[in-house]
Amino acid sequence: MKFKSPRWWYSREGAPGPVIRLLLQPLSWVWAWKTQERIEKATPFDAGVPVICVGNLTVGGVGKTPVVRALAARLADRGLQVAALSLGYGGRTEGPHRVDPALESADDVGDEPLMLALGGVTAWVARDRPAGAVQAAEGGAQVVIMDDGHQNPFLKKTLSLVVVDGETRNGEWPFGDGSVFPAGPLREPLKRGLARADAAIVMLPADLPAADPGLLALLAAKPVLIARLAPLAVAPPGPQMGFAGVAKPWKVERALRAAGCQLVDFASFPDHAPYSDDTLRALEARAQAYGASLITTEKDWVRLSPEWRAKVGIWPVAARFEDEAALDAVLAPVVVQAAAATSPAA
């Protein structure tokens, strides 16, 4: 979705949230009903290989794609061939199509699949998720990791993981007051979404000491894994003009400052927003007025043209799990199933 999440979504109470939520509540009921109806009526398709769904309970901005990359690397270390499957939002390709990062742009396949492919993950784009999973399996994948899709009931999932934003400072709460979109950030009622999950991944910023005990208690019915979005490099030296087009751009700004980046200004754009030359020239002029360089996220950087990539710094992050043994325990059924399906006796 091309939007910036309103910050009042993530407040349990306080103006202007209650009034706006009240006005939007009827639309929320319709959204929740339609989502539940779609899930209940669907017959999930079995693609013939294990499918891990990395989804979420809220609309955008929780770090799913870094988790997909981390899981792909973990499973590859176990000797498995892994493919990521994405809707390819923002790209023109309907698929099923295997992403070629040397030949394609974010306009072709979407920013998140391109980011995965540039990071060495085999990435497929498909509007039709079952068809995409079949193509990935026929292409050699022993495990398919679906980036997003917890509310998509059409592909059978071996393991459903929901990523939860663990940022609870400054009055923020990942689920707001529990309202469903558009009155709040939830894609469906929290209890329903958690009931279909096999485990939750609480994503913490690098500078938050520990997860909120109340959040952990809320998720306690499921195995809970703690992960952090950790910078892969130190903050660049000198003044920086930051920008980001993600669902929660304020989190990028906060993370850059926490990493020691000398931010002189920061510009926010909607999630998946394309960057025109005019927009980028305006950002460049703004940075030059401060004597600063431009810096952005990986997801934004892949949406730039090669010419602009050469002018803009990239600040990559990775999902790091605090308890890798617990992660392996959650992944164990998938590893066993994938290995059994490809053994000589299978």
C-alpha positions as CSV (number, residue, x, y, z in Angstrom):
1,M,0.0,0.0,0.0
2,K,1.3,3.5,-0.9
3,F,0.6,5.3,2.4
4,K,2.3,6.4,5.6
5,S,0.7,4.9,8.6
6,P,-0.9,7.6,10.8
7,R,0.9,7.7,14.1
8,W,-2.3,7.9,16.1
9,W,-3.0,4.3,15.0
10,Y,-0.4,3.2,17.4
11,S,-1.7,5.0,20.5
12,R,-4.0,3.1,22.8
13,E,-5.8,6.4,23.6
14,G,-5.6,10.1,23.1
15,A,-6.6,12.8,20.6
16,P,-7.2,12.8,17.8
17,G,-7.4,9.0,17.6
18,P,-10.7,8.2,19.4
19,V,-12.8,10.6,17.3
20,I,-11.3,9.4,14.0
21,R,-11.5,5.8,15.0
22,L,-15.2,6.2,15.9
23,L,-15.9,7.6,12.5
24,L,-14.0,4.9,10.7
25,Q,-15.3,2.0,12.8
26,P,-18.1,0.9,10.4
27,L,-15.5,0.5,7.6
28,S,-13.4,-1.5,10.0
29,W,-16.2,-3.9,10.6
30,V,-16.7,-4.4,6.8
31,W,-13.0,-5.0,6.3
32,A,-12.8,-7.5,9.1
33,W,-15.9,-9.4,7.9
34,K,-14.7,-9.6,4.3
35,T,-11.2,-10.8,5.4
36,Q,-12.8,-13.5,7.7
37,E,-15.2,-14.6,4.9
38,R,-12.3,-15.0,2.4
39,I,-10.3,-17.0,4.8
40,E,-13.2,-19.3,5.8
41,K,-14.3,-20.0,2.3
42,A,-10.9,-20.7,0.7
43,T,-9.4,-24.2,0.1
44,P,-5.6,-23.8,0.5
45,F,-3.6,-25.2,-2.4
46,D,-0.8,-27.7,-1.6
47,A,2.3,-26.7,-3.7
48,G,4.1,-29.9,-2.8
49,V,6.9,-28.2,-0.8
50,P,6.9,-26.7,2.7
51,V,5.8,-23.1,2.7
52,I,6.8,-20.7,5.4
53,C,4.6,-17.6,5.6
54,V,6.2,-14.5,7.1
55,G,3.3,-12.2,7.6
56,N,1.9,-9.7,10.1
57,L,-1.2,-8.7,12.0
58,T,-0.9,-5.0,11.1
59,V,-0.6,-2.9,7.9
60,G,3.1,-2.5,7.0
61,G,6.2,-1.5,8.7
62,V,7.3,-4.5,10.9
63,G,10.4,-5.8,9.1
64,K,9.1,-8.8,7.3
65,T,11.5,-8.7,4.4
66,P,14.6,-8.7,6.5
67,V,13.1,-11.7,8.4
68,V,12.6,-13.5,5.1
69,R,16.2,-12.9,4.2
70,A,17.4,-14.2,7.6
71,L,15.3,-17.3,7.4
72,A,16.5,-18.0,3.8
73,A,20.1,-17.8,5.0
74,R,19.4,-20.1,8.0
75,L,17.7,-22.7,5.9
76,A,20.4,-22.5,3.2
77,D,23.0,-23.2,6.0
78,R,21.0,-26.5,6.5
79,G,21.7,-27.4,2.9
80,L,18.2,-26.5,1.6
81,Q,17.3,-24.7,-1.6
82,V,15.1,-21.8,-0.7
83,A,13.0,-19.4,-2.7
84,A,11.2,-16.3,-1.6
85,L,7.7,-15.6,-3.0
86,S,6.4,-12.1,-3.1
87,L,3.3,-10.3,-4.5
88,G,5.7,-7.8,-6.1
89,Y,3.8,-4.8,-5.0
90,G,4.8,-1.7,-7.0
91,G,6.0,-3.7,-10.0
92,R,4.4,-4.4,-13.3
93,T,5.2,-8.1,-13.5
94,E,2.3,-10.4,-12.6
95,G,4.3,-13.6,-12.8
96,P,5.0,-16.2,-11.9
97,H,8.5,-14.8,-12.6
98,R,11.9,-15.3,-11.2
99,V,13.6,-12.0,-10.4
100,D,16.8,-11.2,-12.2
101,P,18.5,-8.3,-10.3
102,A,21.0,-7.7,-13.1
103,L,18.3,-7.0,-15.7
104,E,15.2,-5.8,-13.8
105,S,14.2,-2.7,-11.7
106,A,11.8,-2.2,-8.9
107,D,9.4,-0.9,-11.5
108,D,9.4,-4.3,-13.1
109,V,9.2,-6.6,-10.0
110,G,8.7,-4.4,-6.9
111,D,11.2,-3.2,-4.4
112,E,11.1,-6.0,-1.8
113,P,11.7,-8.9,-4.3
114,L,14.5,-6.9,-5.9
115,M,16.0,-6.2,-2.5
116,L,15.9,-9.9,-1.7
117,A,17.4,-10.9,-5.1
118,L,20.2,-8.3,-4.8
119,G,21.0,-9.9,-1.4
120,G,21.4,-13.3,-3.0
121,V,18.0,-14.9,-2.3
122,T,16.2,-16.6,-5.1
123,A,13.1,-14.5,-5.4
124,W,9.9,-15.1,-7.3
125,V,7.0,-12.6,-8.0
126,A,3.5,-13.9,-8.5
127,R,0.1,-12.3,-8.1
128,D,-1.2,-15.8,-7.9
129,R,0.6,-17.2,-4.9
130,P,-0.2,-20.9,-5.5
131,A,1.1,-20.6,-9.1
132,G,4.2,-18.9,-7.9
133,A,4.9,-21.6,-5.3
134,V,4.6,-24.3,-7.9
135,Q,7.0,-22.5,-10.3
136,A,9.5,-22.0,-7.5
137,A,9.3,-25.7,-6.6
138,E,9.7,-26.7,-10.2
139,G,12.7,-24.3,-10.3
140,G,14.4,-26.3,-7.5
141,A,13.1,-24.8,-4.3
142,Q,12.8,-27.2,-1.4
143,V,11.3,-24.6,0.8
144,V,9.2,-21.5,-0.2
145,I,9.2,-18.5,2.1
146,M,6.2,-16.3,1.4
147,D,6.9,-12.6,2.1
148,D,3.5,-11.4,3.5
149,G,0.3,-13.3,3.2
150,H,-0.9,-14.2,6.7
151,Q,-4.4,-13.2,5.5
152,N,-4.0,-14.9,2.1
153,P,-5.7,-18.3,2.5
154,F,-5.1,-19.7,-1.0
155,L,-1.7,-21.3,-0.4
156,K,-1.3,-24.1,2.2
157,K,1.3,-23.0,4.8
158,T,3.5,-25.4,6.7
159,L,4.6,-22.7,9.2
160,S,2.9,-19.3,9.8
161,L,5.0,-16.7,11.5
162,V,3.7,-13.2,12.4
163,V,6.2,-10.4,12.8
164,V,5.2,-7.9,15.5
165,D,6.7,-4.4,15.9
166,G,8.2,-4.4,19.4
167,E,8.6,-0.6,19.6
168,T,6.6,0.4,22.7
169,R,8.2,3.6,23.8
170,N,6.7,7.1,23.6
171,G,3.2,5.8,24.1
172,E,3.4,3.5,21.0
173,W,1.7,0.1,21.0
174,P,1.9,-2.2,17.9
175,F,-1.8,-2.9,17.8
176,G,-3.1,0.6,18.8
177,D,-6.4,0.3,20.6
178,G,-7.2,-3.0,18.8
179,S,-9.1,-1.4,15.9
180,V,-9.0,-3.0,12.4
181,F,-8.0,-1.0,9.3
182,P,-8.9,1.8,8.6
183,A,-9.7,2.7,12.2
184,G,-6.5,1.2,13.3
185,P,-3.4,-0.8,12.1
186,L,-4.8,-4.3,12.4
187,R,-5.5,-6.3,9.3
188,E,-8.0,-8.5,11.2
189,P,-9.0,-8.8,14.9
190,L,-5.9,-9.7,16.9
191,K,-7.3,-12.9,18.5
192,R,-8.2,-14.3,15.1
193,G,-4.9,-13.5,13.5
194,L,-2.9,-14.9,16.4
195,A,-5.0,-18.1,16.4
196,R,-3.7,-19.0,12.9
197,A,0.0,-18.3,13.7
198,D,2.4,-20.9,14.8
199,A,4.9,-18.4,16.3
200,A,5.4,-14.7,16.7
201,I,8.6,-12.8,16.0
202,V,8.9,-9.6,18.1
203,M,11.1,-7.2,16.1
204,L,13.0,-4.8,18.4
205,P,15.0,-1.7,17.4
206,A,18.7,-2.1,18.0
207,D,18.6,0.4,20.9
208,L,15.7,-1.0,22.9
209,P,17.0,-3.1,25.8
210,A,14.2,-5.6,26.0
211,A,10.7,-6.4,24.8
212,D,7.7,-5.0,26.7
213,P,6.6,-7.6,29.3
214,G,3.0,-6.8,28.5
215,L,3.5,-7.5,24.8
216,L,5.2,-10.8,25.6
217,A,2.3,-11.8,27.9
218,L,-0.2,-10.9,25.1
219,L,1.6,-13.2,22.7
220,A,2.5,-15.9,25.3
221,A,0.1,-18.5,23.8
222,K,2.5,-19.0,20.9
223,P,6.3,-19.5,20.8
224,V,7.8,-16.0,20.8
225,L,11.1,-15.2,19.1
226,I,13.0,-12.0,19.7
227,A,14.8,-10.4,16.8
228,R,16.4,-7.0,16.2
229,L,16.9,-4.9,13.1
230,A,20.6,-4.4,13.4
231,P,22.7,-2.1,11.2
232,L,25.1,-3.8,8.9
233,A,27.5,-0.9,8.8
234,V,28.3,2.1,11.0
235,A,26.6,5.4,10.3
236,P,28.3,7.4,7.6
237,P,30.4,10.3,8.8
238,G,29.4,13.9,8.4
239,P,26.0,15.6,8.0
240,Q,23.3,13.5,6.4
241,M,20.0,14.3,4.8
242,G,17.8,11.2,5.3
243,F,14.7,10.1,3.4
244,A,12.5,7.0,3.4
245,G,9.3,5.8,1.7
246,V,8.1,3.1,4.1
247,A,5.0,2.6,6.2
248,K,6.6,4.0,9.3
249,P,9.2,6.5,8.2
250,W,9.6,7.9,11.6
251,K,11.2,4.6,12.7
252,V,13.9,5.0,10.1
253,E,14.7,8.5,11.3
254,R,14.8,7.3,14.9
255,A,17.0,4.4,14.1
256,L,19.5,6.5,12.1
257,R,19.8,8.9,15.0
258,A,20.2,6.0,17.5
259,A,23.0,4.6,15.3
260,G,24.9,7.9,15.6
261,C,24.0,9.4,12.2
262,Q,24.3,13.2,12.1
263,L,20.9,13.8,10.6
264,V,20.3,17.4,9.7
265,D,16.9,16.8,8.1
266,F,14.6,13.9,7.2
267,A,12.0,13.6,4.5
268,S,9.1,11.1,4.7
269,F,7.3,9.5,1.7
270,P,4.5,6.9,1.4
271,D,5.4,3.2,1.4
272,H,6.7,2.0,-2.0
273,A,6.6,5.6,-3.3
274,P,8.4,6.0,-6.7
275,Y,11.0,8.7,-6.8
276,S,10.9,11.0,-9.7
277,D,14.0,13.0,-10.9
278,D,12.3,16.2,-9.7
279,T,11.8,14.8,-6.2
280,L,15.3,13.6,-6.0
281,R,16.7,16.8,-7.3
282,A,14.7,18.7,-4.7
283,L,16.2,16.3,-2.0
284,E,19.7,16.8,-3.4
285,A,19.3,20.6,-3.3
286,R,18.0,20.4,0.3
287,A,21.0,18.3,1.3
288,Q,23.4,20.7,-0.4
289,A,21.9,23.6,1.5
290,Y,23.0,21.8,4.7
291,G,26.3,20.7,3.3
292,A,25.0,17.1,3.7
293,S,25.0,13.8,1.9
294,L,21.8,11.8,1.1
295,I,21.1,8.6,2.8
296,T,18.2,6.1,2.7
297,T,17.1,2.5,3.3
298,E,17.8,-0.5,1.2
299,K,14.2,-0.7,0.2
300,D,14.2,2.9,-1.0
301,W,17.6,2.6,-2.6
302,V,16.6,-0.2,-4.9
303,R,13.8,2.0,-6.3
304,L,16.4,4.5,-7.5
305,S,17.9,4.6,-11.0
306,P,21.5,3.6,-11.3
307,E,22.5,7.3,-11.7
308,W,20.8,8.2,-8.4
309,R,22.1,5.1,-6.6
310,A,25.6,6.5,-7.2
311,K,24.6,9.7,-5.4
312,V,22.7,8.3,-2.5
313,G,24.1,6.4,0.5
314,I,22.5,3.2,1.6
315,W,22.0,2.2,5.2
316,P,21.3,-1.6,5.3
317,V,19.9,-3.5,8.3
318,A,19.5,-7.2,9.0
319,A,17.2,-9.2,11.3
320,R,19.2,-10.8,14.0
321,F,17.6,-13.4,16.3
322,E,18.6,-13.4,19.9
323,D,18.0,-17.1,20.5
324,E,19.1,-19.0,17.4
325,A,18.4,-22.4,19.1
326,A,14.7,-21.3,19.6
327,L,14.6,-20.3,15.9
328,D,15.9,-23.7,14.8
329,A,13.3,-25.4,17.0
330,V,10.5,-23.4,15.2
331,L,12.0,-24.2,11.8
332,A,12.7,-27.9,12.6
333,P,9.4,-29.3,11.2
334,V,10.0,-27.5,7.9
335,V,13.6,-28.8,7.7
336,V,12.5,-32.4,8.4
337,Q,9.7,-32.2,5.8
338,A,11.9,-30.7,3.1
339,A,14.7,-33.2,3.7
340,A,12.2,-36.1,3.7
341,A,10.7,-35.0,0.4
342,T,14.0,-35.0,-1.4
343,S,15.6,-38.1,0.2
344,P,16.4,-41.0,-2.1
345,A,13.6,-43.1,-0.5
346,A,11.0,-40.3,-1.0
